[in-house]
Amino acid sequence: MKDQIYDVTIVGGGPAGMFAAFYAGLREVKAQLIESLPQLGGQVNALYPEKTILDIAGLPNIQANQMIDQLYHQMQEAPIDTFLGETVTDVIKEENSFKIVTDKRVSYSKTVIIALGNGAFSPRKLAVENVAQFENKQLFYFVTHKEDFRDHRVLIAGGGDSAVDMALMLEPIAKQVHLMHRRETFRGLEHDVTLLKQSSVKLEVPYLLKQIDQDFAGALDLTLKKMRSDDERHLTVDDLIVNYGFTSDNKALTSWSLDFEEKRHDIVVNTEMQTSVPGVYAIGDGVIYPGKVKLIATAFGEAPTAISSVVNQIYPGKRAPIHSTSINLEK
C-alpha cells in the first residue's frame, strides 16, 4: 500500500544490486531488492560460480561464489527487504512515486535503481550437425563444477576472456586442456593471455570445429578445420566446452511503462547514474556513459553513487558521510 512506500527499489540481485542494497542499508533508507532468480548473484553465480575474479580491489583471486557469499554477509550488516524468485513485469510512473508490479505483488517506491546487467542470457550455440545429442553430456556451454572435468581431456572453443579464464581454471585438474580459436590471437586480459602462453594448455589456432563424432570408447572425435585452408585434423577429447559468448536482452525493460534513452542496447546514465527518466537510476553492465568499463569493480563504484543520488533526491538536507569509515554499524 502507498502508506508503506519504499524510498528506493533495486531491481536485480547480481553483484551491483547486492552492493547497492548494502549501501542503501548503510544510508538507512527504506529499500527493497527484487531478483527474478531464486538466489542472489545474477549471471556470476548462475554461469561461472567457480571462476576466479581478478578485478576486486584487495581480494585477489577470489572465487565467484565466494565473492557472492561475502556480498550476502555484507548485506546482513544493514539488511533491507529482499524478494527472490520474483520478476518485475512493469514500473509505472505516478505523480510522486513509481508503481512496481511483479508477478507476485504490487508495491510503491519513490525511486528505482535498475541493476539488471545485460538482462536474460543464453549461450551462443555451436553450429555443427548432430550437436544436440551431446549437449549436457559431453558438450557444455558453461562450467558450474570444475571437478566434473578432473582427469579429463577437454577442448574449449572460444577466444575471449571467459574462454581463456576457463582454460586456466581447468588446467590444474584436467588431464589435458586444449583451447581452440579461429584467430591466432586471443581477446582476453593481457595478463591472462601471458599466463595462458606459459601454461600447459595446448593452443589449437587458427581452427574451427567442423564435425563431432564419437569413437568406440565413447570419447569425442572432433574434426578441426584450419582457417583459410582445406587442412583438417582430428582431436580426441572427453569433453567439449563451447564458449562463444552469450546473447542477451532486456525485454523486461521494454515491457515497462517507461521510455529510456539507450545506446547500443545499454541505458544511458549521467554522472549521478540517473537515466533519462527522473527518479530512475541504473548501474552495472547494462549502462553506458563516457569511459564506461564493464567490470564488477566498476559496478561496485556505481552502486554508492546511485544510492547517494537517491538520498540527495529524496532527502536533500541529509548530510552524507564524508568517508565510509564514519558510518557506524553498531546498534
PyMOL commands that set and color helices and strands:
alter all, ss='L'
color gray80, all
select helices_A, chain A and resi 2-4+15-26+42-47+64-75+131-134+146-149+161-170+190-198+251-254+296-314+324-326
alter helices_A, ss='H'
color red, helices_A
select strands_A, chain A and resi 6-11+31-35+52-53+62-63+81-84+88-93+98-102+106-114+120-123+139-140+153-157+176-180+202-204+207-214+220-226+232-237+239-242+246-249+262-263+266-268+280-282+287-288
alter strands_A, ss='S'
color yellow, strands_A
deselect
rebuild
show_as cartoon
